[in-house]
Amino acid sequence: MSEVDLAPLPGWERRRRIHWGRLILVLAVLLAMLSLVAAVGAYAVYTHEVSGSATGATVDFVVGRGDSLSSVADRLAGDGVVKSSLFFRIYVHLHPQPALRRGTYSLHKGESVPDVLAAFRNFKVAEYRFTVIPGMNLTQIAGLAGKIPGHSSAAFARALAAGGYRSPFLPTPSSSLEGLLSPDTYFVLKSEPDRKIIQQMLDQTTKVAAAAGLSPGSTHFGLDAYQIITVASLIEREALRAGDYPKVARVIYNRLAAGMPLQLDSTVLYGLHLSGGSPTLDQLKIATPYNTYLITGLPPTPISAPTSAAIQAALNPTPGSWLYFVVVRADGKEAFSTTYQEQLANENLAAQRGLG
């Protein structure tokens, strides 16, 4: 090293190097602070965008076939469920989630992203109560189905008539599902296909019939299983009290054995697409396959959805020789008789009580 190299730097040169060193240090500190501020700000924005509460209006959010968490992000933001589709995707990227399952989920406007994902993960679907009342017919059931969000009575009726369903009680020549949709309470999804709901109801009938002792290939009183369900449907419409079911069943079997018309108002009304009340004298003269005043034997199909109690009554009628019955008390209690004269007396009693 030469003497020139060992010579001390001039004062201005030393000051300049010190100045730049301090400036670089200051800049480094400023950059670190800016980065920290930016990171804190970004985290604050992120936290704000993924936060929320479940107090907003309910939103029925439909997840369809092939949808993923990423693909539903824009719709969630568009429906106001989450604040930002971008930050929803970022959260999903940082917190991997299981695949979505199809269904209608009950979410809320302004809900937090973690809560939305928890609803998806826990399959928090929006189910609707669908109660089929005993004695309802297909038209009434279709009308009831039309009240389920996402469904319509007309579409449900078309699905009922479309055929192609599975039921061990459905006779091959018949495509009518009348009497084969079990009265019960069902929980269905907004996005659930009508055919799936109908098949579920048919499957429930199979279970109810089995529990009542009716198997598809069996015969009872000379009737096959489908005809037994038909008898049960008549019992369901004619008897007002379950305690009278087995006696009504016996009247039906006695009349069939005697070759007498069943003369049931419920079948006449069904054939005229009416429900409730009593047929007029003129309506009793209208020929339909269901007018049991004009034809003998059972109607061609059931006329309503029978309960397990009605099926059991059809299988286990009370022993007796009755051929007639009429309501004689305000609570629906019926009187049974063997002769027409006894029936007239009971009808007079009913009229005196304002039940005629």
Phi, psi and omega in degrees: 000135184276167178296329180296320180294328182277355182290141180295148180290149174300157183300318183293329180289320178295319180297321181295318180294319178297318181299312180295323178297317178294320181297317179297321179295316179297316179298320179296318179295317179297316178298319178297319179293318178297319178297319179295316179298318180296319180295316179296318179295317180297320179293322179296318178295315180301313180298318180296319186287335180261355181274173179163192179213163182262035181257356181283178180299146180290139177234123174273105186257121185266126172254120184258182180298131177086353179290145176233172179299324179289320185287337180269356185303312182296321179292323177298317178291319180297327179276358179078011180289314175243162184281326187214128176291326180298309183288334172298314180295320179298316180298317180297323179294322181279337181230083183307139184237159175290165180294151179287149171249144181296148177155177176254114185263140178269103181243183180224149174295137179074021181283153179288152179299316177301322180290322177298315180293327177294321177297318177295315183295321182271006179054052181278076184272154179272106180259145181243135181285129183228100186253117176268118183279140177307137178091356177290149173256179186299321180298318179292322179294318178297320177297322178293319180297332180294346179274351178282127178307134180088359181234162177222152181297319182295316180294321180294320178297320177296321178295322179297323184272353187288334181078184179084018180266163180253124172201127179292349181261355183277115180292145185303316183289342186260140174249000181282133177265008181304132179083354184252004177257105189297131173293125185186176173257124180244151176244116186238159180264153177302324184266003185287130180297145179302320182299323180293320178297315181297317179297323177299320180290323176296318179296324178294322177299319178301319179292316182296317180298318179298317180295330179278350178100013180255120177253151188303321185267008186275161173231145181216129179056033180078011181244145176279177186299320179297320178291328176296319176296324176298314177301316180299323180293326177292317178302316182300323182275331186269323182268133180267340181236136182300331180294339179267354183306309183296330179287321176298320177301317181295321177300316180299313181293322178296319179291320177299317181294328182273357182072022180270147171299145181291329178051056180253124180299325184299324181286324178298313179298319180298316180296337178261008180060040178241159177218139179083159179075194180237144178290150176281169178299322179293322180292329178293343181265354182281125182279119170220163178298348184252004180277094185280007168274336184255339181242159173255161180088183181281155171294163186293337179219167169300166180241357182197174178271109183276151176274173175299322181296322180291321178294318178297321179294322178295330179273337185225067180292150177290134177299138179169170182249017186295146176234351184222158171203154179204148178288127183237358178228153183296336179277005177095000179298136182249149175254139184245143182217159181263325182253160179292327178298318177296321178297318179298321179296319178293324178294321177296320178298317179297319180295320178298329181269007179075024182252000184283000000 
